[in-house]
Amino acid sequence: MALDTTALNRQMTHFDGHDQIWLFGYGSLIWKADFPYLERRPAHIHGWSRRFWQGSHDHRGTPEAPGRVATLVRDPAALCHGMAYRITPEVLAPLDVREKNGYLREVVSLCFDDAAGGRTEGLIYLAGEENAAFLGDAPPDAIAEQIARAHGPSGPNRDYLLNLAEALRELEVEDPHVFDLARRVVDSIDEAAHP
Ligand code: BEZ
């Protein structure tokens, strides 16, 4: 698959004719919603786990030294908690460009976690294992070391991870993969400061 997924995402017709779409964020969209939205509500999706398995060549790393950012992997028994945004369709075009490094739009069923509850159909941006920037699993120390070192045009890779961990804590969401990596990265920063 081409590294730039913008054109593929523009071909998606599933929500054509809709004047509003629910977008589910599970990574940077939880703590950095730099797009206009009508409403945001905590939500979860079934059958997916959040993993730092996607390479970032254009935001949190470089082609020579990619960072690692979140994607979702199929996990039938799992729930992934995040934040859902009700947006108008024109918001998707800039997101397609921002997330062009391997992320494709995918339709999901999402369940709201607030008191009103309910479920609806929505969209996620998903970086599957067939995309050219996909890195996959690695020992936790190696993933943490890569994140601690990487830096790209959007800033240090560690900020992405630590901001996500903080946002999940605020949502009272348990995510052992994210919290374990965050602890390892914080330890490595402390060690570097106090060798
Ligand atoms: C997310 O937060 O859901 C997300 C952000 C960027 C790319 C893909 C997903």
Residues whose N, C-alpha, C, O or C-beta is under 5 A from the ligand:
A	BS01	BEZ	F24 G25 Y26 G27 S28 L29 I30 A70 E99 Y103 Y125
